[in-house]
């Protein structure tokens, strides 16, 4: 894993609400220093929007403004370094964040981002200096990861000495290709909700300060030997399923008053999705933990395998406090048994995690056909990240069949109707599906959503 990205919902000023930030436009007038220092989240979100729009100068101006009054805040530095890294601006991390970094005050997450920036810039000496500082923190839970960075620095030094690469500071040198870094997009609300923000109070249940925070990681895809080539093509059914299952579980847990979930999806920004051919290691889990400002209590990881139409799924539940595996779930299905077996798995997970439904807002109803719902969720994610320019448009497949599947289920519930409406809206905007009408659930909420999306 590399630099980690966060995308979705609006970050509130209070840390009790776990939803990450929706990029917001900068205000017309520059806020006063006390205002910025007291609530930097909107300014950081505005800077991230600038980065997404490829306005680096605008983002840097906001960062300078924030750092002038909040440069000692650990959350400011980790967000700035993470967002710059996720959008490929590693040189700016070194120039802007590195001079302000104090390991004791700011913690390891920002230091790790700076270290990775130096590695990306082929500067092993500076990377080693940061690594020494991180080792001096004496954090046992980071040791395995730091030794990995030590090996990476040694490899880079060897490459430079043998002429395979040169330091970034050497003028006129063509650098060897950089090792690709995976970013994680964190989806904190039901993926079909985005675009319906004016209806948030009617669609989303409120979250109190005492919730369990749980992450559902993208699944590994085992037994596939062409992942390097597959990710360069528009998504296929198996790849979509590795992302859709975490989205489904995160959506389910969002509609419980006990949980604040996220789905963590791997991408190479502006290139393509990531496909993992091995399960997440504890090192990967620590990276996710270190970069989640609100903290995590549980993480779900797992792997999917398909052979001749037979599917096998393994899920692991990790307790973050002790970083130990608590439980395993398995499921096997074919196309004919998918709905029954996935519904059974869904129920087992809810029971083990003591899930209970929220009684306010939209409420939660399990889909009648989980397999069809997963197709809708996976396609909704692809359209959403493409709309945000995280995924290139050429990576989006034609989605007429997925839209037809969503249309067939649209009348089953308010959530199914809302999912169809936002999916159709984005598919039309990106021109990957023909206009399709469907019978929707009869409710004032769905009527309002249809008006927003039209």
URVENPE-V364132 format. One line per field, one symbol per residue. phi: phi as a letter, one per 20 degrees, with the letter a starting at -180 (. if undefined). psi: psi as a letter, one per 30 degrees, with the letter a starting at -180 (. if undefined). burial: + if it has 24 or more other ideal C-beta (glycine too) atoms within 12 Angstrom, else -. A space follows every 10 residues. Layout:
phi->???
psi->???
burial->???
//
This chain:
phi->.cfddcbojf fefeffeeff eegcffffdf ffgfffffbe gffffffffg ffemdfffff ffffffffdc feefffffff ffffffdndf fffffeegfe fcffedneff gfffgfffff emcfffffff fffffffldg fefgfffffg ffffffffff fenebcgfff fmdeffgfff deddedddcg ffffodgfdg feddffdefd ceecddegff demdedffef feeggdffff ffeffgffff fgffecfecc ecdddebdgm cafeceebff efffffffff edfencdbcd crbcccblne dcccccddef gdlcfeaccc bcbdgfdgff fffffgffff ffelfcffdd lfmccfffcg ffffffffff fgfffffeme dfffeeffcg ffffffffdf efafffffff fffffffffe ldbfgbebfd febfffffff ffef
psi->lbkkkkkalk klekffkfkl kkkkkklekk lleeeeefif eeeeeeeeee efghieeeee eeeeeefffg ffkeeeeeee eeeeefggie efeeeeeeff kjeeeflfee eeeeeeeeee ghieeeeeee eeeeeffhje ffeeeeeeee eeeeeeeeee eggfllkffk kgkjllkkkk kklkkjjflk ffekfgefge ffekllklfi lkkkkjkkkl jlgkfgeeee ffllkaeeee efeeeeeeee eefehkffkj llkjkkljkg dllkkkgllk lfeeeeeeef gjeflkelkk lakkkkjhfk kkkkkkkkke eghkkekkkl kkllefgeee eeeeeeeeee eeghkkkkfa belkkkkeje eeeeeeeeee eeeefeegge kleffjlkge eeeeeeefgf feleeeeeee eeeeeeeeef hgklkkllkl kjleeeeeee eef.
burial->++++++++++ ++----++++ ++++-+---- -----+--++ ++++++++++ ++---+--++ -++++++--+ +-++++++++ ++++++++++ ++++-+++-+ +-+--+++++ ++++++++++ ++++-++--+ +-+++-+--- -+--++-+++ -++--+---+ ----+--+-- ---------- ++++++++++ ++++++--++ -++++-+--- ++++++++++ ++-+--+--+ +--+++++++ ++++++++++ ++++++++++ ++++++++++ -++++++-++ -+++++++++ ++++-+++++ ++++++---- ++++++++-+ --+-----+- +-+----++- +++-++--++ --+-+--+-- ++-+-++--+ ++++++++++ ++++++++++ +---+++-+- -++++++-++ -+++++++++ +++++++--+ -++--+-+-+ +---++--++ --+-
//
